[in-house]
Amino acid sequence: MGREVRKVPANWEHPRDNRGRYIPLHNNFRGALNSFKEDIEKMGLEKAIDYHGGGPIKEDYMPDWPETECSYLMMYEDCSEGTPISPAFKTPEELARWLVENNVSAFGDMTATYEEWLRTCIGRYAPSAYMDNSGIHPGVCLPDSERKI
């Protein structure tokens, strides 16, 4: 869980509910479906349904666009199913710049530098946070040498 860059079409507008709030969407329906199928084979249908809380529902996931259509990058929080925290941008540099200029949360009320956001935009993911001797820090600030992504 943390911050995740998702590739989207240039005209993608994340869906909202009737109050204007983003509707959380998981990423990777095919992966979830494959995992569910594997667990059905291992555990049987009833246990797999109990384990997963039901099977994956396609409408709860991001659309499955052809890769050729996904030319823009959008930052999401994935602590819940996933809601956007930025508009879509053509390059990692543009996305990182927007995140800094808009003081976007990297974790709680903590922000990050351009270099930290850029590393995350290029790497496509950062955990929510990490802790060291000096305290708790946003995951986007995690040094490259410590990333196991």
C-alpha positions as a printed NumPy array, in Angstrom:
array([[  0.   ,   0.   ,   0.   ],
       [  1.233,   3.474,  -0.78 ],
       [  1.575,   5.537,  -3.926],
       [  1.255,   3.984,  -7.358],
       [  1.612,   5.393, -10.858],
       [ -0.996,   4.011, -13.23 ],
       [ -0.786,   4.312, -16.999],
       [ -4.004,   5.74 , -18.427],
       [ -5.306,   7.107, -21.746],
       [ -4.86 ,  10.853, -22.302],
       [ -8.589,  11.497, -21.844],
       [ -9.107,   9.302, -18.74 ],
       [-11.327,  10.759, -16.066],
       [-11.534,   8.598, -12.989],
       [-15.214,   7.929, -12.155],
       [-16.913,   9.789,  -9.324],
       [-19.97 ,   9.015,  -7.25 ],
       [-23.06 ,  11.257,  -7.144],
       [-21.382,  13.421,  -4.473],
       [-18.36 ,  14.06 ,  -6.681],
       [-15.994,  11.794,  -4.749],
       [-13.693,   9.417,  -6.571],
       [-14.878,   5.822,  -6.679],
       [-11.995,   3.596,  -5.511],
       [-10.797,   1.179,  -8.19 ],
       [ -8.371,  -1.687,  -7.779],
       [ -5.653,  -2.144, -10.353],
       [ -5.112,  -5.305, -12.435],
       [ -8.369,  -7.238, -12.769],
       [ -6.68 , -10.006, -14.764],
       [ -4.122, -10.569, -12.011],
       [ -6.841, -10.73 ,  -9.357],
       [ -8.884, -13.121, -11.468],
       [ -5.87 , -15.38 , -12.068],
       [ -5.075, -15.39 ,  -8.344],
       [ -8.695, -16.283,  -7.568],
       [ -8.645, -19.113, -10.135],
       [ -5.402, -20.493,  -8.672],
       [ -6.921, -20.457,  -5.187],
       [-10.023, -22.247,  -6.464],
       [ -7.741, -25.003,  -7.771],
       [ -5.788, -25.171,  -4.482],
       [ -8.6  , -24.688,  -1.926],
       [-11.815, -25.409,  -3.755],
       [-14.46 , -22.867,  -4.722],
       [-16.111, -22.351,  -1.327],
       [-12.838, -21.761,   0.552],
       [-11.51 , -19.481,  -2.203],
       [-14.698, -17.403,  -2.052],
       [-14.385, -17.161,   1.751],
       [-10.682, -16.293,   1.54 ],
       [-11.188, -13.553,  -1.068],
       [-14.554, -12.35 ,   0.22 ],
       [-16.041, -13.362,  -3.129],
       [-14.535, -13.337,  -6.572],
       [-13.148, -10.208,  -8.225],
       [-15.806,  -7.977,  -9.807],
       [-14.66 ,  -6.342, -13.04 ],
       [-16.458,  -3.041, -12.281],
       [-14.332,  -2.652,  -9.128],
       [-11.166,  -2.428, -11.247],
       [ -9.542,   0.04 , -13.594],
       [-10.554,  -0.497, -17.222],
       [ -8.351,  -2.879, -19.172],
       [ -7.166,  -0.618, -21.975],
       [ -4.787,  -1.728, -24.719],
       [ -1.225,  -0.77 , -23.741],
       [ -0.964,   1.428, -26.836],
       [ -3.736,   3.688, -25.466],
       [ -2.058,   4.211, -22.088],
       [  0.323,   7.056, -22.834],
       [ -0.247,   9.173, -19.695],
       [  0.732,   8.73 , -16.04 ],
       [ -1.502,   9.374, -13.041],
       [ -0.551,   9.079,  -9.358],
       [ -2.899,   7.011,  -7.192],
       [ -3.062,   6.223,  -3.527],
       [ -3.595,   2.524,  -3.074],
       [ -4.175,   2.369,   0.673],
       [ -7.814,   1.747,  -0.226],
       [ -8.716,   0.267,  -3.594],
       [ -7.189,   3.277,  -5.305],
       [ -8.176,   6.838,  -6.008],
       [ -6.226,   9.417,  -7.99 ],
       [ -4.238,  12.129,  -6.26 ],
       [ -3.194,  13.865,  -9.483],
       [ -4.354,  14.596, -12.995],
       [ -2.785,  12.631, -15.862],
       [  0.53 ,  13.777, -17.359],
       [  2.53 ,  12.727, -20.396],
       [  5.899,  12.385, -18.608],
       [  7.17 ,  11.36 , -15.155],
       [  8.854,  14.79 , -14.873],
       [  5.568,  16.657, -15.436],
       [  3.79 ,  14.45 , -12.912],
       [  6.538,  14.88 , -10.287],
       [  6.563,  18.66 , -10.809],
       [  2.774,  18.858, -10.336],
       [  2.938,  16.73 ,  -7.155],
       [  5.553,  19.091,  -5.656],
       [  3.873,  22.315,  -6.77 ],
       [  0.565,  21.161,  -5.271],
       [  2.071,  19.851,  -2.003],
       [  0.48 ,  16.458,  -2.543],
       [  0.553,  14.113,   0.418],
       [  3.245,  11.471,   0.226],
       [  2.008,  10.107,   3.57 ],
       [ -0.367,  11.814,   6.002],
       [  0.531,  15.493,   6.051],
       [  4.07 ,  14.847,   4.755],
       [  5.133,  15.856,   1.258],
       [  8.185,  14.982,  -0.822],
       [ 10.8  ,  16.68 ,  -2.97 ],
       [ 10.797,  16.725,  -6.757],
       [ 13.599,  14.129,  -6.831],
       [ 11.707,  11.813,  -4.455],
       [  8.48 ,  12.089,  -6.443],
       [ 10.355,  11.642,  -9.718],
       [ 12.001,   8.447,  -8.472],
       [  8.542,   7.16 ,  -7.549],
       [  7.017,   8.262, -10.865],
       [  9.747,   6.431, -12.78 ],
       [  9.684,   3.374, -10.491],
       [  5.856,   3.421, -10.549],
       [  5.365,   2.566,  -6.846],
       [  6.331,   3.487,  -3.283],
       [  5.139,   2.032,   0.032],
       [  3.08 ,   4.24 ,   2.34 ],
       [  5.882,   4.871,   4.82 ],
       [  9.044,   3.556,   6.386],
       [ 10.634,   4.01 ,   9.775],
       [ 14.241,   4.499,  10.8  ],
       [ 16.073,   5.827,  13.874],
       [ 14.945,   9.383,  13.116],
       [ 11.229,   8.542,  12.856],
       [  8.575,   7.805,  10.267],
       [  8.968,   8.983,   6.662],
       [  6.861,   8.836,   3.489],
       [  7.65 ,   5.777,   1.381],
       [  8.421,   7.978,  -1.622],
       [ 11.442,   9.224,   0.383],
       [ 12.811,   5.695,   0.805],
       [ 16.361,   5.591,  -0.627],
       [ 16.821,   3.509,  -3.794],
       [ 19.155,   1.152,  -1.933],
       [ 16.312,   0.254,   0.445],
       [ 13.564,  -0.213,  -2.168],
       [ 12.511,  -3.783,  -2.762],
       [ 10.017,  -3.015,  -5.488]])
